[in-house]
Amino acid sequence: MQKTLIALGIALVLVGLFWPYLVRIPFGRLPGDIIINKPQLKIYIPVTTMILVSVVISIIMWLLRK
């Protein structure tokens, strides 16, 4: 548990340090993400992005268990 928390903390620090560069990557606007724009309403449902994040996290957790 401690190793996981340390790894998560390091990952958060790295994301924070590289945030200005990560914003430029069109990661949250993948094909398959649902965007509803109406005059007074904006709904964003990141379906494809969340599937991709889930796969990446699953692979990382699988590698940490080995």
C-alpha angles and dihedrals in degrees: 000000000000093000091052092051092047091049091048091050092050090048091052091050091050092049089050092051094048096039096111089057096040092056090065092060110091091229098137095048102064124148107270095039110122117231121180114190119185128158096268101014134065120181123181120188111181100203099154093039092054092048089052092047090049092052092048093048091047091052092048092049091047091052092048091054093055 
